[in-house]
Amino acid sequence: MTPFSLPRLETDVGIVKVAGHFNPVDGHIDLDELAHLDGDGWADVSHWLTEQAYENKIATIVAAIRTSLMSPDA
């Protein structure tokens, strides 16, 4: 797994900052840190990773990360 950090990623759930590990062979992503940009700046929302209520947001964010990491200009 290759470590990655994206300091600003636009997603369908807003702008996020993420860090984690990525397997380029199968596209698997493990997130270690997650922050969401709100009106007061960056808010740590790493708790989203463990709460079922946020699983759709996490899936959307992971899809955006995968697209970003696998694009030819990444």
KOLMAR-9813 format. One record per residue: z, y, x of N, C-alpha, C, O, CB in turn; residue number from 1; residue in three letters. Coordinates in steps of 0.05 Angstrom, whole numbers, padded with zeros to 5 digits, always signed. Glycine has a CB too. Layout:
<pts>
PT    n_c3    n_c2    n_c1   ca_c3   ca_c2   ca_c1    c_c3    c_c2    c_c1    o_c3    o_c2    o_c1   cb_c3   cb_c2   cb_c1  resi  resn
PT       Z       Y       X       Z       Y       X       Z       Y       X       Z       Y       X       Z       Y       X   NUM   ala
...
</pts>
This chain:
<pts>
PT    n_c3    n_c2    n_c1   ca_c3   ca_c2   ca_c1    c_c3    c_c2    c_c1    o_c3    o_c2    o_c1   cb_c3   cb_c2   cb_c1  resi  resn
PT  +00000  -00023  +00017  +00000  +00000  +00000  +00000  +00025  +00018  +00015  +00027  +00038  +00024  +00000  -00019     1   met
PT  -00017  +00043  +00010  -00020  +00068  +00025  -00004  +00090  +00012  -00007  +00095  -00012  -00050  +00076  +00027     2   thr
PT  +00013  +00104  +00027  +00028  +00126  +00014  +00009  +00149  +00007  -00011  +00154  +00021  +00050  +00136  +00033     3   pro
PT  +00015  +00164  -00014  +00000  +00187  -00021  +00018  +00209  -00032  +00041  +00203  -00041  -00022  +00180  -00042     4   phe
PT  +00009  +00233  -00031  +00023  +00256  -00043  +00002  +00275  -00054  -00016  +00283  -00039  +00042  +00270  -00022     5   ser
PT  +00004  +00282  -00079  -00014  +00302  -00091  +00003  +00325  -00100  +00018  +00323  -00120  -00030  +00289  -00115     6   leu
PT  +00001  +00348  -00086  +00019  +00371  -00092  +00012  +00385  -00118  +00029  +00401  -00128  +00017  +00390  -00069     7   pro
PT  -00012  +00381  -00129  -00019  +00394  -00154  -00042  +00379  -00166  -00065  +00379  -00156  -00027  +00424  -00149     8   arg
PT  -00037  +00365  -00188  -00057  +00349  -00202  -00058  +00357  -00231  -00038  +00356  -00245  -00051  +00319  -00198     9   leu
PT  -00082  +00365  -00240  -00085  +00372  -00268  -00091  +00347  -00284  -00109  +00331  -00278  -00108  +00393  -00272    10   glu
PT  -00075  +00343  -00305  -00078  +00319  -00323  -00078  +00328  -00352  -00075  +00352  -00357  -00054  +00299  -00318    11   thr
PT  -00083  +00310  -00370  -00083  +00316  -00398  -00054  +00322  -00409  -00052  +00332  -00431  -00094  +00293  -00414    12   asp
PT  -00034  +00317  -00393  -00006  +00323  -00401  +00004  +00347  -00385  +00028  +00353  -00387  +00012  +00299  -00396    13   val
PT  -00013  +00361  -00371  -00005  +00385  -00356  -00009  +00381  -00326  -00020  +00361  -00317  +00024  +00392  -00362    14   gly
PT  +00001  +00400  -00311  -00001  +00399  -00282  +00023  +00385  -00271  +00046  +00391  -00278  -00004  +00428  -00270    15   ile
PT  +00018  +00365  -00253  +00040  +00350  -00242  +00038  +00349  -00211  +00016  +00354  -00200  +00040  +00321  -00253    16   val
PT  +00060  +00343  -00199  +00062  +00338  -00170  +00072  +00310  -00167  +00093  +00303  -00179  +00081  +00359  -00155    17   lys
PT  +00058  +00293  -00152  +00066  +00264  -00151  +00065  +00254  -00122  +00051  +00265  -00105  +00047  +00248  -00168    18   val
PT  +00081  +00234  -00117  +00081  +00219  -00092  +00086  +00190  -00098  +00101  +00184  -00117  +00102  +00231  -00072    19   ala
PT  +00075  +00173  -00082  +00078  +00144  -00086  +00062  +00128  -00067  +00056  +00137  -00045  +00072  +00137  -00114    20   gly
PT  +00054  +00104  -00076  +00038  +00086  -00060  +00015  +00076  -00076  +00017  +00071  -00100  +00056  +00062  -00049    21   his
PT  -00008  +00072  -00062  -00033  +00065  -00075  -00045  +00042  -00060  -00047  +00042  -00036  -00052  +00089  -00076    22   phe
PT  -00054  +00021  -00076  -00069  -00001  -00064  -00099  +00003  -00070  -00107  +00000  -00093  -00059  -00029  -00075    23   asn
PT  -00115  +00011  -00050  -00143  +00017  -00055  -00159  -00008  -00063  -00181  -00005  -00074  -00155  +00029  -00031    24   pro
PT  -00149  -00032  -00058  -00164  -00056  -00064  -00164  -00061  -00094  -00185  -00066  -00106  -00152  -00080  -00049    25   val
PT  -00141  -00060  -00107  -00139  -00065  -00135  -00133  -00041  -00153  -00132  -00043  -00177  -00119  -00087  -00140    26   asp
PT  -00128  -00018  -00140  -00123  +00007  -00155  -00094  +00009  -00165  -00088  +00028  -00180  -00141  +00008  -00177    27   gly
PT  -00076  -00009  -00157  -00048  -00008  -00166  -00034  +00016  -00154  -00038  +00023  -00130  -00033  -00034  -00158    28   his
PT  -00018  +00030  -00171  -00004  +00054  -00162  +00026  +00051  -00169  +00033  +00044  -00192  -00016  +00079  -00176    29   ile
PT  +00043  +00056  -00149  +00072  +00058  -00154  +00080  +00087  -00149  +00074  +00098  -00128  +00088  +00038  -00134    30   asp
PT  +00093  +00099  -00169  +00102  +00126  -00166  +00131  +00127  -00157  +00148  +00113  -00167  +00099  +00141  -00193    31   leu
PT  +00136  +00145  -00137  +00163  +00149  -00127  +00175  +00175  -00137  +00199  +00176  -00142  +00163  +00148  -00096    32   asp
PT  +00158  +00196  -00138  +00167  +00222  -00147  +00148  +00234  -00166  +00123  +00230  -00164  +00171  +00241  -00122    33   glu
PT  +00158  +00249  -00186  +00142  +00261  -00206  +00155  +00288  -00215  +00178  +00289  -00221  +00138  +00242  -00231    34   leu
PT  +00139  +00309  -00214  +00148  +00335  -00223  +00126  +00347  -00241  +00103  +00342  -00237  +00154  +00354  -00199    35   ala
PT  +00135  +00363  -00261  +00117  +00375  -00280  +00120  +00405  -00278  +00142  +00416  -00276  +00124  +00365  -00309    36   his
PT  +00097  +00419  -00277  +00098  +00448  -00276  +00102  +00460  -00303  +00086  +00455  -00322  +00072  +00459  -00263    37   leu
PT  +00124  +00475  -00306  +00129  +00488  -00332  +00132  +00518  -00327  +00127  +00528  -00305  +00154  +00476  -00346    38   asp
PT  +00141  +00533  -00346  +00143  +00562  -00344  +00163  +00571  -00323  +00161  +00594  -00314  +00151  +00573  -00370    39   gly
PT  +00181  +00555  -00315  +00201  +00562  -00295  +00195  +00550  -00268  +00212  +00553  -00250  +00228  +00553  -00304    40   asp
PT  +00172  +00538  -00264  +00165  +00526  -00238  +00165  +00495  -00241  +00161  +00485  -00263  +00184  +00534  -00216    41   gly
PT  +00169  +00482  -00219  +00168  +00453  -00218  +00194  +00441  -00229  +00216  +00448  -00220  +00163  +00442  -00190    42   trp
PT  +00192  +00423  -00248  +00215  +00409  -00259  +00212  +00379  -00252  +00192  +00367  -00258  +00217  +00413  -00290    43   ala
PT  +00233  +00368  -00239  +00233  +00340  -00232  +00235  +00324  -00258  +00254  +00326  -00273  +00257  +00333  -00213    44   asp
PT  +00215  +00307  -00263  +00214  +00290  -00287  +00211  +00261  -00278  +00199  +00245  -00293  +00191  +00299  -00305    45   val
PT  +00223  +00254  -00256  +00221  +00226  -00246  +00234  +00207  -00267  +00227  +00183  -00267  +00236  +00224  -00219    46   ser
PT  +00252  +00217  -00284  +00264  +00200  -00304  +00243  +00190  -00324  +00247  +00169  -00337  +00286  +00215  -00320    47   his
PT  +00220  +00203  -00326  +00198  +00193  -00343  +00189  +00165  -00335  +00180  +00149  -00351  +00174  +00212  -00341    48   trp
PT  +00193  +00159  -00309  +00183  +00133  -00298  +00199  +00109  -00310  +00189  +00087  -00309  +00185  +00133  -00268    49   leu
PT  +00223  +00114  -00319  +00240  +00093  -00328  +00246  +00093  -00359  +00259  +00076  -00369  +00266  +00093  -00314    50   thr
PT  +00236  +00113  -00373  +00241  +00116  -00401  +00216  +00108  -00417  +00194  +00120  -00413  +00250  +00144  -00408    51   glu
PT  +00219  +00090  -00435  +00197  +00080  -00451  +00183  +00102  -00468  +00159  +00100  -00473  +00206  +00057  -00469    52   gln
PT  +00198  +00122  -00475  +00187  +00143  -00492  +00164  +00158  -00477  +00148  +00171  -00490  +00209  +00163  -00500    53   ala
PT  +00163  +00157  -00451  +00143  +00171  -00435  +00121  +00154  -00425  +00105  +00163  -00409  +00157  +00185  -00413    54   tyr
PT  +00120  +00128  -00433  +00100  +00110  -00422  +00071  +00119  -00426  +00054  +00114  -00408  +00103  +00082  -00433    55   glu
PT  +00065  +00133  -00448  +00038  +00143  -00452  +00031  +00165  -00433  +00009  +00167  -00423  +00034  +00152  -00481    56   asn
PT  +00051  +00183  -00428  +00047  +00205  -00409  +00043  +00193  -00381  +00025  +00202  -00366  +00071  +00224  -00409    57   lys
PT  +00058  +00173  -00374  +00056  +00161  -00347  +00029  +00148  -00344  +00016  +00150  -00323  +00079  +00140  -00343    58   ile
PT  +00020  +00134  -00365  -00007  +00121  -00364  -00029  +00142  -00360  -00048  +00137  -00345  -00012  +00105  -00389    59   ala
PT  -00026  +00165  -00373  -00046  +00186  -00370  -00045  +00197  -00341  -00066  +00202  -00330  -00041  +00209  -00390    60   thr
PT  -00021  +00201  -00331  -00018  +00212  -00304  -00029  +00192  -00283  -00043  +00200  -00264  +00011  +00218  -00298    61   ile
PT  -00023  +00166  -00287  -00032  +00145  -00268  -00063  +00144  -00268  -00075  +00141  -00247  -00021  +00118  -00275    62   val
PT  -00075  +00147  -00292  -00104  +00146  -00293  -00116  +00170  -00278  -00136  +00167  -00264  -00113  +00147  -00323    63   ala
PT  -00104  +00194  -00281  -00113  +00217  -00266  -00109  +00214  -00236  -00126  +00222  -00220  -00098  +00242  -00276    64   ala
PT  -00087  +00202  -00228  -00082  +00197  -00199  -00104  +00178  -00188  -00116  +00183  -00168  -00054  +00185  -00195    65   ile
PT  -00108  +00156  -00203  -00128  +00136  -00194  -00156  +00149  -00191  -00170  +00144  -00171  -00130  +00113  -00214    66   arg
PT  -00164  +00165  -00211  -00189  +00180  -00209  -00190  +00198  -00185  -00210  +00199  -00171  -00194  +00196  -00235    67   thr
PT  -00169  +00212  -00180  -00167  +00230  -00157  -00169  +00215  -00130  -00183  +00223  -00112  -00142  +00247  -00158    68   ser
PT  -00154  +00193  -00128  -00153  +00179  -00103  -00178  +00163  -00097  -00185  +00158  -00074  -00129  +00160  -00103    69   leu
PT  -00192  +00154  -00118  -00216  +00137  -00115  -00242  +00153  -00115  -00263  +00142  -00111  -00217  +00116  -00136    70   met
PT  -00240  +00180  -00120  -00265  +00195  -00120  -00275  +00198  -00091  -00259  +00198  -00072  -00260  +00223  -00132    71   ser
PT  -00301  +00200  -00087  -00312  +00202  -00060  -00303  +00225  -00043  -00303  +00223  -00019  -00342  +00203  -00062    72   pro
PT  -00295  +00247  -00056  -00286  +00270  -00041  -00256  +00271  -00037  -00245  +00292  -00029  -00295  +00295  -00054    73   asp
PT  -00241  +00250  -00044  -00212  +00249  -00041  -00204  +00247  -00012  -00180  +00247  -00006  -00200  +00226  -00057    74   ala
</pts>
